[in-house]
Amino acid sequence: MGEAIFQPDTDRLITVTLDPSTITSIDPDVVHEWRIAIYDLLEDNKFSPARVDATGPFALHLSIIGNYIVLDVRDPHDFRPIAAHYLSLTPFRRLIRDYFRIRDSYYEAIRSAQPYQIETVDMARRGLHNEAAELLRTRLTNKLHIDLNTARRLFTLICAVQPYAARIDESKSELPTVLFVCSMNSVRSPMAAALARQLFPGRIIARSVGVNGGKADRFVHEVMEEIGIDMSVHTPHTMAELVANHFDLVITLSPDAPEAVQRRGLETGAIEHWNIEDPSLVEGNRATVLEAYRSLRNDLRQRVRARLEALVAISASTA
């Protein structure tokens, strides 16, 4: 395989996010595992999309849809889409199984084995990573340029998230679906969708989009982390990127959202508008702004629980 020439300042990833509908586990050990995998990937990588006219650095958004892992390359500043690639998990199944088998053997060896046994397992682990990395680079030929070490770290991240990925096919699922829409999908709608998933785990499909593109908001990350929700996995999406066209309930959260929903022509059982203030417009010191975000979070949690309980109950009674 011919080696790409990478520019160190531009051909790299500086942001990696995960689809919150894909990663369902809130177990601290699980969260720690994929956070470490992301950290290792960002610490040292060489990465650039092929066949597109785009200058990095880049953001990568990972999700699992059916039997595919989706590698969604975006601008790290405004999350504008650059390129998206669907990669079948089938060729990686054996390697993923072996990854966990060897990982468990390695941890066991560290606790009780002799040094030569630890070295034997470690060599097997390195060999597996090299095999997986070469396969990953081959599958991404003419799609993404990555070096061997980046491929190794990306495979580790795929392994970290794959066992905990939701296996719900939204096109066939009978779970109730709700879409939250605000201006930029940075604050109000992603918070509402995340709260819905936390309050009704495995009982509802909650999505969020914005009328226009936005940026990740650090205050959202902070106040949601306080209640055990990791918003670092969120990437803002726009109405134009919305794949599904049918939702049982659409809730608009900003003044410009109702008209945008109407223009989009969504098929929906009901559309509601919640008059929700945008805390990013609040002026004052950091404590004042944080309090505005916490107030929004608490208000949304009450509204989401009260409104979606009935939707979930109706779905359960007809299942």
N, C-alpha and C positions, 0 to 999 in steps of 0.2 A: 504494500500500500504506500503510495507516494505521500511524503510528509508535507503538510501545509506549512506555510511560513506565517507565524503569528506575530502580530504587533502587541507588545506587552501592555501598552496603555489602553488599547481598545478591544483587542480580541480576548475578552474574558467576561465571566459572569460576576456581577456584584450583588445580585439579588436572586434568591430562589424562594418561591412560594408554592404552597400546596393547595389543591382544591379542598375546601372545608367539607364538601359533600362526599369527597373520597375518603378522607382520613376521619374515621368515626371514633377512634379510641381516645379517651381522656385519661387513661392510665398513666401516671407520672413516669414510669419506666419506659413506656412506649414513646411518649412525647420526648423524653430525654434522648432516646435512641435516634429518632429522625432529626432532632435538633443538632446532635453531634454530627450526623451525616451531612447536614446542610453546612455546618460550620467548617468541616473538613473540605468540602467541595469548594466553598468560597475562599478558603485560605490560599489555595493554590490551584489554578485551573487555566486552561487555554481553550477558548471556545469562540466559534464564529459561525453564523448561518451561511450556507452555500447558496449560490444562485439568486441572491437578493442584494439589492443595493442599500446596505445599511451599515452605519458606523457605530461600533460599540463604545463603551461597554454595554452589556446586555442583562436583561432579567429573564429568568426561566420559570415558567409556571407549570407544575406537574399535576396531572390528574389521571385517574384510571376510569376508562369507559369500556364496559364489557370486558373483552380480552385484550384491550389495548391500553398502553400507557401513552398519554398525550404529552408531547414536549412542545410547549407553547412559548415561543421566543418573543419577548416584548422589549419595548423601550423602558429602561428602569426609572425614568423620571415621570412619564405620563402614562405608562403601561399601554401605549399604542401597540397593537399587534404587528409583528414583523413577519413571522413564519410559524406554522404549526405542523407538527409531524406526528402521525399515528404509528406506533411501534408495537407489533404483535408481541404478547408475552409468551406465546407458545414455545418459541425457540429457547427461551430463558428458563422454562419451568424446572428442568433438571438442575441447572446451575443454581437457581434460587433455593431449591430443596437442599442441595449439597452445601450451599453457603451456611444455612442454619445448622445442618448436621456438623460441619467442621467447626463452626463458631462454638457450638455447645461443647464439642470435644476439646477445643482450645481452652475454654474457661475451666473445664474439668481438669485438664492437664496442669494448668497453672496452680490449682489447689492441691493436687496430690501426686503429680507425676515427676519423674526424674528429668533433668535438663535435656537429655537426648530425646526423650519422648515429646517434650514441649517443642523442641526444634523440628521434629518430624511433622507434628501437626501444623506448625507454623509454615513449614515449606508447602504442605498441601494447601493451606489457606492462600498463600501467595500464588501458587499455581492456578488455583480456581479463579482468583481475581484476574490474573493475566488472561486466562481463557475467556472469561466473561467480557473483559475489556475489549479484546480483539473482536469478539462476536458483535459487541455493541457498536464498535467503530465500523465494522463491515455493514451492519444493518443501517447505519446512518450515512453510508457513502453517498455523496452528492446531495446530502440533506444538511448535515452539520459537520463542521470541522472541529475535532477534539483530539488532544494528544492522549497517549496511553494512560498517564496518571489521572487525567480528568475522567476518562472512561471508567477507570477503576473506582473512583470516588462516586461517579454517577450510578454505577451498578450497585454500590453499597447503599445509596439513597433509595434506589428502586426496591432493593430487598427490605429496607427499613419500613417503607410505606406499604408495600404490596400485601403483606399478611393482614393488614388492618383496613384495607380498602373496602368500601361498601360494594356489595355485589348486587345492588338494586338497579335493574334496567328501567330507567324512568319511562321509557316508551311503553313498557308492558306492566309496570307496577300499578297496583290499585290503591296505593297510599294517597291520601289527599295531598294536593300540591298548592303551594302558596308562593306568590311572587311579590317581593317588596321593591318599590321603585322610588328613588329620590333623584336629586339633581346630578350627582357625580359618583354615586356608589362608593363614597369614601367614608361616610359617617352613619347616617340614619338607616339606610336600607341594609347595609351589611351587618350592623349591630342587631337589627330586628331579625334578620335571617339566622344569625348565629344564636340568638336567644331562643328562637323557635326550635332549632336543632337540639339545644341543651335541655329545654323544657319537655320536649316530646321526642326523645331519641328513638330512632327506628320506627316512628309512627307517623312521620310527615316528611315530605320533600319540600324544603324551603330554599328558594333562590333569591338573588337580589341583583339588580342592575341599576344603572344611572341613565338619565336622559343624555348626558354628555360624559366624556371621560374625565376621571379624577385621579387623585394621587392617594396613596396610603397615608393615613393620619396617625401620628404617634400618640395622640391623646386617646384615640379609640383603643389602640393597643394597650395602653396603660390601665384604663378603667375597666376594660373587659378582662384583663389578666387578673384583676382583683377578685373576680368571681369565677376564675378557673377556665376562662375561654381564651384561647390563643388566636389572636387576630393577625399574627404575622403570616398566617397561611393565606390571607385574603389578597386577591388581585382585583382592582376595580374593572368592571365590565360595563359596556353600554347596551342600550336597547338593540342596536344594530347587530350585536354579537349573540343575541338571544336565539337559541336553536329551537327550543320548545315553543309551541304556539298556543297550547291549552293549559290553563290553570284553573283549579277550583275556586281560588280566591286571589284577587290582585289588590294589594293595598298600596296606595300612593302616599308619599310622605313629604312631598315638596310641592309648591304651587305650580311648577311647570310639568309635573309628572302626569296629571290626569289627561292633558291634551296629548302628550307623547304616547301614552297608552292607547288612546283612541286612534291616533294615526297609525299605530302599529297593527291595529285590527286583531288583537288577541281574542281567542275564544276563552271565555271565562264564565264561571257560574255566578260570580259576583265581583263587583268593583267597589272598593271603599276608599275614602280619603281621610287620612288622619292629619290634623293640623299640628305638625310637630316643628318646633323651633330648631334652627340650625345652631348648635353650640359653637361652631367654628367662627361665627360672627360676633361672639361675645368678646368684649374688650376688657382688659384688666391684667392683673398679674397672673402668674402660672397657677396659683391656688384657686383664683376666681374662675379661670377657664376650666380647670379640672373639675371643679364643683359643678359647672354647667354640663359637662360631659357625664358626670355621675348622675345628675338629675335626669338627663335624657335616658341613660341606661335603665334607671329604676322605673321611669315612666313607661318606657317601651316594654320592659319585662312584665309589668302589670297588664298593659294593653294586649300583648301577645298571648299571655296565659289566658286571659279572659276570653279573647276572641277565638283562639284556636282550639280551646278545650271542646267547644261545641262541634267544630269541624272534625276533630279527631274522633269524638264520640259517635257522630253520625256515620263516619267511615267504618268504625269498628262494629257498629250494630248491623251494617249491611254486608259485612265481609262473610 
